[in-house]
Amino acid sequence: MEYDLVVRGGTLIDGTGTPGVRGDVGVRGGRIVALGDAPGEARTTLEADGRVVAPGFLDLHTHYDAQVLWDPLLSISPWHGVTTVVMGNCGFGVAPTHARHRDLVLRTLEKVEGMSLQSLRAGCGDDWGFETFPEYLDAVERRGTAINVGAYVGHTPVRLYVMGEEAVEREARPEEIARMRALVAEAMAAGALGFATSKAPTHLGYGGKPVPSRCATLQEICALAGAMRDGGRGVMQCAIGAELLFREFREIVAASGRPITWTALLGGILGKGSHRGFLSENAALVRDGLPVVPQVACRPLNLDCDLAEPFAFESLPVFGRLAAEDRATRCRHYADPGFRDEVRQAFAKGKGMPFVPDWTRTWISVAPGSPELEERTMAEVARERGVDPVDLMLDLSLATDLRARFRIAVMNHDEEDVEELLLHPDTVIGLSDAGAHANQLCDACFATHLLGHWVREKRAMPVERAVWMLTGRTAEVMGITDRGRLGLGLAGDLVVFDPATVAAGPLQRVHDLPGGADRLVSEASGIEAVVVNGVVVRREGKDAVEADGPLPGAVLRGGRASSV
């Protein structure tokens, strides 16, 4: 046998943006060894006539840090052609973590990333098998994954590791900053892809307190990002806030000498067309030679939430002050006319801003006992009943023991704005949030949505550009050097898809997380095969590997797989 795998007769789109050409791909030992023509025999042959053969897609914004400990298949990302994910975004992660802080870390993920605490506890177990970040990467590598993973070292666990619970209360002292910087340097030496942090006002952790990174000074952030300078590699990722944006980016790049990618530049972030001001500010940094890259999304940001955990509204003080309250106390507030008036005033004051609902774009997604209300807008039902939408939302919630759910179009719903962002030369596609907000949204299907909606239906871009956005562009931003393109000697990560049918399916609610917790998933159409390091992991919409069997994914240490 000359090859482990050959994909024959497809249109090869190589991830550089150049036009596709018909040909074969041959893989041996996890690497591409033949391109264009692959004569000879192979253990496995995939016929790709009429199909596109592309590099495996890369997802640079996931939160699989905990899920990878119980789900080595990292569903649902490979369903949609993703062969590499980057975890640890926004500074959240599970390492380094003292054993005594494990539950605090899980309670932080519960709040800030909308994860089920019971599911996290069941999935992670009592003994995680690691404490430090290097030990975490080793543990992931030892357990195995179906697809490739890379990880940032996160500001929140680093701060909690050094400062304990005071990490959510105060600024760090000089000696604490020095210890944190040493932890970041240790993580980088072990293979972290970079350092991640957050100043986003929506990021609240356990007890309704700001996540630890939000208590950090700019001096602290510069010091920790500066730990990347010595090794001469790494990327800083951040969730922006009033204290972390363009002015601060200049200081951070000066301290670290490394690129920044920030989350997220979305359509409607401050009203229609507001993205242009952000693009202009970012372009000024790029003109000055600063490598600063905004992350954009190709799907509307829709949050499906209930008022048991009203994540969508917690950036508003009227809801934020309830973040640490128990369920019974929240229900008392929801029934109080005075609280309802405060909510109405807050919504009126913030009209047109993110996380303030437009009732014409807010749907009742789950209405226990009243299925006839589901998939109808709040504006329509409120008008029909002659009630205020705020009262409708709160009454439905109380009548269903807070089980009623509402899907809110938060941002990125104006397609003219979104198209401008996708086509801008300074941006990179991201923000799938795969692994987080599992019962509130599902954007892990972004790649098939891009190819189906924006390429085939909207014709906003050629397929070659879309593939470049999902592969070569992402690898370039992340410093991932051995994948993202079809080339001799590069990793045998491939996606075979039908350009006439590729699409993301409708969202479905399933109960397959540990402990039976629910999440939203989307099936893919037109993804015919997914190959990771030369091994077929998905074929015709089904897993081709077993979770407890040999798995081909690699930990990308320093942006590269050492074992492939």
C-alpha positions as CSV (number, residue, x, y, z in Angstrom):
1,M,0.0,0.0,0.0
2,E,1.4,3.4,-1.0
3,Y,-1.1,5.4,1.0
4,D,-3.1,5.1,4.1
5,L,-5.8,7.2,2.5
6,V,-6.5,8.6,-1.0
7,V,-9.3,11.0,-1.9
8,R,-9.8,10.8,-5.6
9,G,-11.3,13.0,-8.2
10,G,-12.5,16.0,-6.2
11,T,-12.2,19.7,-6.7
12,L,-9.2,20.6,-4.5
13,I,-9.6,24.0,-2.8
14,D,-6.4,24.4,-1.0
15,G,-7.1,27.1,1.7
16,T,-5.2,29.9,0.0
17,G,-8.1,31.5,-1.8
18,T,-6.9,30.4,-5.2
19,P,-9.3,28.7,-7.7
20,G,-10.0,25.0,-7.2
21,V,-8.6,22.3,-9.4
22,R,-9.6,18.7,-10.0
23,G,-7.2,16.1,-8.5
24,D,-6.4,13.6,-5.8
25,V,-5.0,13.8,-2.3
26,G,-2.8,11.0,-0.9
27,V,-2.0,10.8,2.9
28,R,0.5,8.6,4.6
29,G,1.6,8.7,8.3
30,G,-0.9,11.5,8.9
31,R,0.7,13.9,6.3
32,I,-0.2,14.8,2.8
33,V,2.3,13.0,0.5
34,A,0.6,13.4,-2.9
35,L,-1.4,16.3,-4.3
36,G,-3.0,16.5,-7.7
37,D,-2.1,13.0,-8.8
38,A,-1.9,10.1,-6.4
39,P,-1.2,6.9,-8.4
40,G,-1.0,3.6,-6.5
41,E,-3.0,1.7,-3.9
42,A,-4.4,2.8,-0.6
43,R,-5.9,1.2,2.5
44,T,-8.9,3.6,2.3
45,T,-10.2,5.3,-0.8
46,L,-12.8,8.1,-0.9
47,E,-14.3,8.9,-4.2
48,A,-15.0,12.7,-4.4
49,D,-16.2,13.3,-8.0
50,G,-18.4,16.4,-8.0
51,R,-17.3,17.2,-4.4
52,V,-15.0,19.8,-2.9
53,V,-11.9,18.5,-1.0
54,A,-10.7,21.2,1.4
55,P,-8.4,21.4,4.4
56,G,-10.2,20.6,7.6
57,F,-11.9,23.6,9.1
58,L,-10.5,25.4,12.1
59,D,-12.6,26.9,14.9
60,L,-10.6,29.5,16.8
61,H,-13.3,30.3,19.4
62,T,-14.6,27.4,21.5
63,H,-15.1,26.5,25.1
64,Y,-14.5,22.7,25.1
65,D,-12.1,23.0,28.0
66,A,-14.3,20.9,30.3
67,Q,-16.3,18.9,27.7
68,V,-13.1,17.4,26.3
69,L,-12.7,15.6,29.6
70,W,-15.8,13.4,29.0
71,D,-16.4,13.8,25.2
72,P,-13.3,12.9,23.2
73,L,-15.4,13.2,20.0
74,L,-16.0,16.9,20.7
75,S,-19.4,16.9,19.2
76,I,-20.8,18.6,17.4
77,S,-17.8,20.4,15.8
78,P,-16.6,17.5,13.5
79,W,-20.2,17.0,12.2
80,H,-19.7,20.3,10.4
81,G,-16.2,19.7,9.1
82,V,-14.2,21.2,11.9
83,T,-10.9,19.3,12.5
84,T,-9.2,21.7,14.8
85,V,-10.6,23.7,17.8
86,V,-9.0,26.3,20.0
87,M,-10.2,26.2,23.6
88,G,-9.7,28.6,26.6
89,N,-11.2,31.7,24.9
90,C,-12.1,34.8,26.9
91,G,-9.7,33.6,29.7
92,F,-11.9,30.8,30.9
93,G,-10.6,27.3,31.4
94,V,-10.0,24.5,34.0
95,A,-6.3,24.8,34.5
96,P,-4.3,25.7,36.5
97,T,-6.7,24.8,39.3
98,H,-6.0,23.8,42.9
99,A,-8.1,20.8,44.0
100,R,-9.8,23.0,46.5
101,H,-10.9,25.5,43.8
102,R,-12.4,23.0,41.4
103,D,-16.0,23.7,42.3
104,L,-15.4,27.4,42.1
105,V,-14.1,27.0,38.6
106,L,-17.1,24.9,37.6
107,R,-19.5,27.4,39.2
108,T,-17.8,30.1,37.2
109,L,-18.3,28.2,34.0
110,E,-21.9,27.6,35.0
111,K,-22.6,31.3,35.2
112,V,-20.4,32.9,32.6
113,E,-20.7,30.1,29.9
114,G,-24.2,29.0,30.6
115,M,-23.2,25.4,31.5
116,S,-25.1,23.0,33.7
117,L,-23.3,22.7,37.0
118,Q,-24.7,19.2,37.6
119,S,-23.5,18.2,34.1
120,L,-20.0,19.7,34.7
121,R,-19.7,17.9,38.1
122,A,-20.8,14.6,36.6
123,G,-18.6,14.9,33.5
124,C,-15.4,16.1,35.3
125,G,-15.7,13.9,38.3
126,D,-14.0,14.5,41.6
127,D,-10.4,13.7,40.5
128,W,-9.5,15.7,37.4
129,G,-6.1,14.1,37.1
130,F,-4.3,17.4,36.7
131,E,-3.6,20.7,38.5
132,T,-1.2,22.7,36.3
133,F,-1.7,23.8,32.7
134,P,1.1,21.5,31.4
135,E,-0.6,18.6,33.3
136,Y,-3.9,19.5,31.7
137,L,-2.5,19.3,28.1
138,D,-0.9,16.0,29.1
139,A,-4.2,14.7,30.4
140,V,-6.1,15.7,27.2
141,E,-3.4,14.1,25.1
142,R,-3.4,10.9,27.2
143,R,-7.2,10.6,27.0
144,G,-7.3,11.2,23.2
145,T,-9.5,13.3,21.0
146,A,-11.1,12.7,17.6
147,I,-10.0,16.1,16.3
148,N,-7.1,18.4,17.0
149,V,-7.1,20.7,20.0
150,G,-5.1,23.8,21.0
151,A,-5.6,25.9,24.1
152,Y,-5.0,29.3,25.5
153,V,-4.0,29.7,29.1
154,G,-6.8,31.6,30.7
155,H,-6.5,34.7,32.9
156,T,-9.4,33.6,35.2
157,P,-8.0,30.2,36.4
158,V,-4.5,31.7,36.6
159,R,-5.8,34.6,38.8
160,L,-7.9,32.2,41.0
161,Y,-4.9,29.9,41.3
162,V,-2.7,32.6,42.7
163,M,-5.2,34.8,44.6
164,G,-7.9,32.4,45.7
165,E,-11.4,33.9,46.2
166,E,-9.8,37.4,46.5
167,A,-9.3,37.2,42.7
168,V,-12.9,38.4,42.2
169,E,-12.5,41.2,44.8
170,R,-9.4,43.3,44.2
171,E,-6.4,44.2,42.2
172,A,-3.3,42.0,42.3
173,R,-0.2,42.9,44.2
174,P,3.2,43.0,42.4
175,E,4.3,39.7,43.8
176,E,1.0,38.1,42.7
177,I,1.4,39.5,39.2
178,A,4.9,38.0,39.1
179,R,3.6,34.6,40.1
180,M,0.8,34.8,37.5
181,R,3.3,35.8,34.8
182,A,5.4,32.7,35.7
183,L,2.3,30.5,35.3
184,V,1.6,32.0,31.8
185,A,5.3,31.5,30.9
186,E,5.1,27.8,32.1
187,A,1.9,27.3,30.0
188,M,3.5,28.8,26.9
189,A,6.5,26.5,27.3
190,A,4.2,23.5,27.6
191,G,2.5,24.5,24.3
192,A,-0.3,27.0,25.0
193,L,-1.3,28.8,21.9
194,G,-1.4,32.1,23.8
195,F,-3.0,34.0,26.7
196,A,-6.7,34.9,26.9
197,T,-8.6,37.4,29.1
198,S,-11.9,39.2,29.4
199,K,-13.2,42.6,30.5
200,A,-16.7,42.0,29.1
201,P,-19.4,43.4,31.4
202,T,-21.6,40.4,30.6
203,H,-19.0,38.1,32.1
204,L,-20.2,37.3,35.6
205,G,-19.0,34.3,37.6
206,Y,-20.0,32.4,40.7
207,G,-22.2,34.3,43.1
208,G,-22.9,36.9,40.4
209,K,-19.4,38.4,40.9
210,P,-17.3,39.6,38.0
211,V,-15.0,36.9,36.6
212,P,-11.5,37.3,38.1
213,S,-10.0,38.8,35.0
214,R,-12.4,41.8,35.2
215,C,-10.6,42.9,38.4
216,A,-7.2,43.1,36.7
217,T,-5.5,46.3,35.9
218,L,-4.0,47.1,32.5
219,Q,-0.6,46.8,34.1
220,E,-1.4,43.2,35.1
221,I,-2.8,42.3,31.6
222,C,0.4,43.7,30.0
223,A,2.6,41.7,32.4
224,L,0.8,38.4,31.7
225,A,0.6,39.0,27.9
226,G,4.3,40.0,28.1
227,A,5.2,36.4,29.1
228,M,4.7,35.5,25.4
229,R,7.5,37.8,24.4
230,D,10.4,35.7,25.5
231,G,9.3,32.7,23.5
232,G,8.5,34.8,20.4
233,R,5.2,33.2,19.7
234,G,1.6,33.1,20.9
235,V,-1.6,35.1,20.4
236,M,-3.6,37.1,23.0
237,Q,-7.3,36.7,22.7
238,C,-9.7,39.0,24.7
239,A,-13.3,39.7,25.2
240,I,-13.5,43.5,25.0
241,G,-14.9,45.9,27.5
242,A,-14.7,49.6,28.3
243,E,-11.3,49.0,29.9
244,L,-9.9,46.8,27.2
245,L,-10.2,48.1,23.6
246,F,-8.1,50.0,21.1
247,R,-6.1,52.3,23.4
248,E,-5.2,49.4,25.6
249,F,-4.4,47.2,22.6
250,R,-1.5,49.5,21.8
251,E,0.0,49.1,25.2
252,I,-0.5,45.4,25.3
253,V,1.2,44.8,21.9
254,A,4.1,47.0,23.0
255,A,4.5,44.9,26.1
256,S,4.1,41.5,24.4
257,G,5.2,42.0,20.8
258,R,2.4,39.5,19.9
259,P,-0.8,39.7,17.9
260,I,-4.2,40.2,19.5
261,T,-7.5,38.8,18.3
262,W,-10.6,40.2,20.0
263,T,-14.2,39.1,20.5
264,A,-16.3,40.1,18.9
265,L,-17.2,42.6,16.2
266,L,-20.8,41.9,15.4
267,G,-23.5,43.7,13.4
268,G,-25.7,45.9,15.5
269,I,-23.3,45.9,18.5
270,L,-24.3,49.6,19.0
271,G,-27.0,49.8,16.4
272,K,-27.1,49.4,12.6
273,G,-23.9,50.3,10.9
274,S,-22.0,50.7,14.2
275,H,-19.5,48.1,13.2
276,R,-18.0,50.6,10.7
277,G,-16.6,52.7,13.5
278,F,-15.0,49.7,15.1
279,L,-13.5,48.6,11.8
280,S,-12.1,52.1,11.3
281,E,-10.5,52.2,14.7
282,N,-9.0,48.7,14.2
283,A,-7.7,49.7,10.7
284,A,-5.8,52.6,12.3
285,L,-3.9,50.1,14.5
286,V,-3.3,47.9,11.5
287,R,-1.9,50.8,9.5
288,D,0.5,51.5,12.4
289,G,1.8,47.9,12.1
290,L,-0.1,46.4,15.1
291,P,-1.4,42.9,14.4
292,V,-4.9,43.3,15.9
293,V,-7.7,41.1,14.4
294,P,-11.4,41.3,15.2
295,Q,-13.4,38.1,15.3
296,V,-16.7,38.2,13.4
297,A,-19.5,35.7,13.1
298,C,-21.6,34.5,10.1
299,R,-24.7,33.6,12.0
300,P,-27.2,35.8,13.9
301,L,-26.4,35.8,17.6
302,N,-29.6,34.3,19.0
303,L,-29.8,33.4,22.7
304,D,-32.4,30.9,23.8
305,C,-32.7,31.4,27.6
306,D,-35.1,31.2,30.5
307,L,-35.4,33.4,33.5
308,A,-34.0,30.8,35.9
309,E,-30.6,31.8,34.4
310,P,-31.3,35.1,32.5
311,F,-27.8,35.4,31.0
312,A,-29.0,37.6,28.2
313,F,-30.1,40.3,30.6
314,E,-27.6,40.1,33.4
315,S,-25.5,43.0,32.1
316,L,-28.5,45.2,33.0
317,P,-28.4,46.2,36.7
318,V,-32.0,45.3,37.3
319,F,-31.3,41.7,36.5
320,G,-27.6,41.7,37.5
321,R,-28.4,42.3,41.1
322,L,-30.3,39.0,41.1
323,A,-27.4,37.0,39.8
324,A,-26.4,35.7,43.3
325,E,-30.0,35.1,44.4
326,D,-31.7,31.7,44.6
327,R,-34.7,30.6,42.5
328,A,-37.4,31.5,45.1
329,T,-36.0,35.0,45.6
330,R,-35.9,35.6,41.8
331,C,-39.5,34.5,41.5
332,R,-40.6,37.0,44.2
333,H,-38.9,39.8,42.3
334,Y,-40.4,38.6,39.0
335,A,-43.9,38.9,40.5
336,D,-43.3,42.3,42.0
337,P,-44.9,45.2,40.1
338,G,-42.1,47.5,41.1
339,F,-39.5,45.2,39.6
340,R,-41.5,44.9,36.4
341,D,-41.6,48.7,36.1
342,E,-37.8,48.8,36.6
343,V,-37.4,46.2,33.8
344,R,-39.6,48.2,31.5
345,Q,-37.6,51.4,32.2
346,A,-34.3,49.6,31.7
347,F,-35.5,48.1,28.3
348,A,-36.8,51.5,27.2
349,K,-33.6,53.3,28.1
350,G,-31.4,50.7,26.4
351,K,-33.6,50.3,23.3
352,G,-31.5,49.2,20.3
353,M,-28.6,48.1,22.4
354,P,-27.3,44.5,22.8
355,F,-29.2,42.3,25.2
356,V,-32.2,44.6,25.2
357,P,-35.0,42.7,23.4
358,D,-36.8,43.9,20.3
359,W,-40.1,42.0,20.9
360,T,-40.6,41.6,17.2
361,R,-37.4,39.6,17.1
362,T,-38.0,37.7,20.4
363,W,-39.7,34.3,20.1
364,I,-41.3,32.0,22.6
365,S,-39.3,28.9,22.0
366,V,-40.6,26.7,24.8
367,A,-43.9,27.1,26.5
368,P,-44.7,24.1,28.7
369,G,-48.5,23.5,28.7
370,S,-49.0,26.0,25.9
371,P,-47.4,24.6,22.7
372,E,-49.6,26.9,20.5
373,L,-47.4,29.8,21.7
374,E,-44.1,28.3,20.5
375,E,-42.3,29.9,17.7
376,R,-44.5,33.0,17.9
377,T,-43.0,36.4,18.6
378,M,-43.5,38.1,21.9
379,A,-44.9,41.2,20.1
380,E,-47.6,39.1,18.4
381,V,-48.7,37.2,21.5
382,A,-48.6,40.3,23.8
383,R,-50.7,42.3,21.2
384,E,-53.2,39.4,21.0
385,R,-53.5,39.2,24.8
386,G,-53.6,43.0,25.3
387,V,-50.6,42.9,27.7
388,D,-47.2,44.4,27.9
389,P,-44.4,42.1,26.6
390,V,-42.5,42.4,29.9
391,D,-45.5,41.2,31.8
392,L,-46.0,38.4,29.3
393,M,-42.4,37.2,29.7
394,L,-42.5,37.2,33.4
395,D,-46.0,35.7,33.7
396,L,-45.1,32.9,31.3
397,S,-42.0,32.2,33.3
398,L,-43.7,32.1,36.7
399,A,-46.6,30.0,35.4
400,T,-44.1,27.4,34.1
401,D,-41.7,27.3,37.1
402,L,-39.2,29.3,35.0
403,R,-39.2,26.6,32.3
404,A,-40.5,28.9,29.5
405,R,-37.8,29.8,27.1
406,F,-37.3,32.8,24.9
407,R,-35.1,33.1,21.8
408,I,-33.7,36.6,21.5
409,A,-32.0,38.0,18.4
410,V,-29.3,39.9,20.2
411,M,-26.9,41.0,17.4
412,N,-25.7,40.1,13.9
413,H,-29.2,39.8,12.5
414,D,-28.8,42.5,9.8
415,E,-27.3,40.7,6.8
416,E,-26.0,43.8,5.1
417,D,-23.9,44.5,8.2
418,V,-22.8,40.9,8.5
419,E,-21.7,40.7,4.9
420,E,-19.5,43.8,5.3
421,L,-17.8,42.2,8.3
422,L,-17.3,38.9,6.6
423,L,-15.7,40.5,3.5
424,H,-13.4,42.9,5.4
425,P,-9.7,42.1,5.0
426,D,-8.9,42.7,8.7
427,T,-11.4,40.2,10.2
428,V,-11.3,36.5,11.0
429,I,-14.3,34.3,11.4
430,G,-14.9,33.0,14.9
431,L,-17.3,33.1,17.9
432,S,-18.8,29.6,17.5
433,D,-18.7,29.4,21.4
434,A,-18.9,25.6,20.9
435,G,-19.1,23.9,24.2
436,A,-20.6,26.9,26.0
437,H,-24.2,28.2,26.4
438,A,-25.1,24.7,25.3
439,N,-28.9,25.0,26.0
440,Q,-29.0,28.7,24.8
441,L,-27.4,28.7,21.4
442,C,-25.6,26.5,18.9
443,D,-23.2,28.1,16.5
444,A,-20.7,25.2,16.2
445,C,-22.4,24.8,12.8
446,F,-21.0,28.1,11.5
447,A,-18.8,26.5,8.8
448,T,-21.7,24.7,7.1
449,H,-23.8,27.9,7.5
450,L,-21.1,30.0,5.8
451,L,-20.9,27.5,2.9
452,G,-24.6,27.0,2.5
453,H,-26.1,30.4,3.2
454,W,-23.4,32.9,2.3
455,V,-21.8,31.1,-0.6
456,R,-24.6,29.1,-2.3
457,E,-27.8,31.0,-1.3
458,K,-26.5,34.6,-1.0
459,R,-23.6,34.4,-3.4
460,A,-21.8,36.8,-1.2
461,M,-18.4,35.2,-1.9
462,P,-16.9,32.4,-3.9
463,V,-16.4,29.0,-2.3
464,E,-12.6,29.5,-2.5
465,R,-12.8,32.6,-0.2
466,A,-15.1,30.9,2.2
467,V,-12.8,27.9,2.5
468,W,-9.8,30.3,3.0
469,M,-11.7,32.0,5.8
470,L,-12.4,28.6,7.5
471,T,-8.8,27.3,7.1
472,G,-5.8,29.3,5.9
473,R,-6.9,32.6,7.4
474,T,-7.7,31.1,10.8
475,A,-4.4,29.1,10.9
476,E,-2.5,32.3,10.0
477,V,-4.1,34.3,12.8
478,M,-3.6,31.6,15.4
479,G,0.0,30.7,14.4
480,I,-1.0,27.1,13.5
481,T,1.7,26.2,11.1
482,D,1.1,22.6,9.9
483,R,-2.5,22.7,8.9
484,G,-5.1,25.0,7.3
485,R,-3.9,24.3,3.7
486,L,-3.5,21.5,1.3
487,G,0.2,21.1,0.8
488,L,2.8,18.4,0.7
489,G,4.1,17.6,4.2
490,L,1.2,19.3,5.9
491,A,-1.3,17.5,8.1
492,G,-3.8,15.2,6.5
493,D,-6.9,17.1,7.8
494,L,-9.5,17.1,5.1
495,V,-13.2,17.8,4.5
496,V,-15.1,16.4,1.6
497,F,-18.4,18.3,1.0
498,D,-21.0,18.7,-1.7
499,P,-21.3,22.4,-2.6
500,A,-24.8,21.9,-3.8
501,T,-26.2,20.6,-0.5
502,V,-23.8,21.7,2.3
503,A,-25.8,23.4,5.0
504,A,-26.4,23.6,8.7
505,G,-29.6,22.0,9.8
506,P,-32.3,23.4,12.2
507,L,-31.5,23.5,15.9
508,Q,-32.7,20.6,17.9
509,R,-32.8,20.2,21.7
510,V,-31.3,16.9,23.0
511,H,-30.5,15.6,26.5
512,D,-27.2,13.9,26.0
513,L,-24.8,15.8,28.4
514,P,-23.7,14.1,31.6
515,G,-26.6,13.7,34.0
516,G,-29.1,14.1,31.1
517,A,-28.6,17.9,30.8
518,D,-30.0,19.4,27.6
519,R,-28.2,21.2,24.7
520,L,-29.0,22.5,21.3
521,V,-27.4,20.8,18.3
522,S,-27.6,21.1,14.5
523,E,-27.1,18.3,12.0
524,A,-25.0,19.0,8.9
525,S,-26.0,18.4,5.3
526,G,-23.5,17.8,2.5
527,I,-20.5,16.9,4.7
528,E,-19.5,13.6,3.2
529,A,-16.3,12.9,5.0
530,V,-14.1,14.4,7.7
531,V,-10.5,13.3,7.9
532,V,-8.1,14.0,10.9
533,N,-4.4,13.3,10.5
534,G,-5.2,10.8,7.7
535,V,-8.0,9.0,9.6
536,V,-11.7,9.2,8.6
537,V,-13.6,10.4,11.7
538,R,-17.0,11.1,10.0
539,R,-18.5,9.5,7.0
540,E,-21.9,10.3,5.5
541,G,-23.2,12.0,8.6
542,K,-22.0,9.3,11.1
543,D,-19.1,8.9,13.4
544,A,-16.4,6.6,11.9
545,V,-14.4,6.3,15.1
546,E,-15.4,5.2,18.6
547,A,-15.1,7.4,21.7
548,D,-13.3,4.6,23.6
549,G,-11.1,3.5,20.7
550,P,-8.0,4.9,19.1
551,L,-8.5,8.5,18.1
552,P,-6.4,10.5,15.6
553,G,-6.6,14.0,17.1
554,A,-3.5,15.8,18.3
555,V,-2.8,18.4,20.9
556,L,-1.3,21.3,19.0
557,R,1.5,22.5,21.2
558,G,2.9,25.8,20.1
559,G,0.6,25.7,17.0
560,R,1.8,22.3,15.7
561,A,1.3,18.6,16.3
562,S,4.6,17.0,17.5
563,S,3.2,13.5,17.2
564,V,2.0,13.5,13.6
